């Protein structure tokens, strides 16, 4: 990846930068200072300067999984590192290196153009490649962790670039080492490992329905799945350019089988999915819907009318508004089902 060769050593610095275009909720937010990072080589100087002045800081990609306050003090690093290339392959896999600033959905589409299927279930998820492993994004039975070989990052403690193998990233459901330790590493590049042997994954309920009339599901192509996922997401989720949102706002809670059986006895229609041994994953959207929040509006914010898992900003809303609505939902779900909902987006 040669994208860094022509990049300036010192990135552009902007004061009091508006970030409405850098968060999918469309909140009015301003960064006191903002650096546009277009090459990994810019980070050592920038981070050293931040630490020398003892400034607060954070990294912002596409802003698709964050809740921004009206003012961000200190320094905001806008992650715009470009570049993607096929590194080569071994007997079973093809390896691809991708800059942290690349748009995730456009990258997924590119892999299919290169005849490298595997990521199609993760189509149309907003955000950047660099942010994707932090949250360990997932959809329709697939997680990004399934396809990561390693991650290149800048260690802000040692001021050195490191290559972290997948095992060091400690991926879990919508979680990773990066999410648990947000100030240690700045992700600059992700190396993917795409298996040469491809198997369609359409067992997830919503996706399986798209192919219910297919006589031979083994003949379903990766492009078919890509199109189906895009169709489902377009139907169920609002376009952030039209209605501000951050996609799924709550994680699907995982409970012990004993808890699930007790809930199913009381609520026979409860929606759930298999999880690790002895555990069951509940559909957070169903729980919220049953509590009467679907389509509800509170001031400038509300719950999307087509999907209770999505909170929306109808215009003029703030982080405070969204978090107040989220708290009322969490309280009601806990009261009715005895289940705690965890917010998925990062609160800055």
Secondary structure, 3 states (H helix, E strand, C coil): CCCCCCCCCCCEEEEEEECHHHCCCCCCCEEEEEEEECCHHHHHHHHHHHHHCCCCEEEECCCCCEECCCEEEEEEEEECCCCEEEEEECCCEEEEEEECCCEHHHHHHHHHHCCCCCCHHHCCCCCEHHHHHHHCCEECCEEHHHHEEEEEEEECCCCEEEEEEHHHHCCECCECHHHHCCCCEEEEEEEEEEECCCCCCCCCHHHHHHCCCCCCHHHCCHHHHHHHHHHHHHHHCCCCCCCEEEEECECCCEEEHHHHHHHHHHCCCCCEEECCCCEEEECHHHHHHHCCCCCCEECCEEECCCCCCEEEECCCCCHHHHHHHHHHHHHHHHHHHCCCCCECCEEC
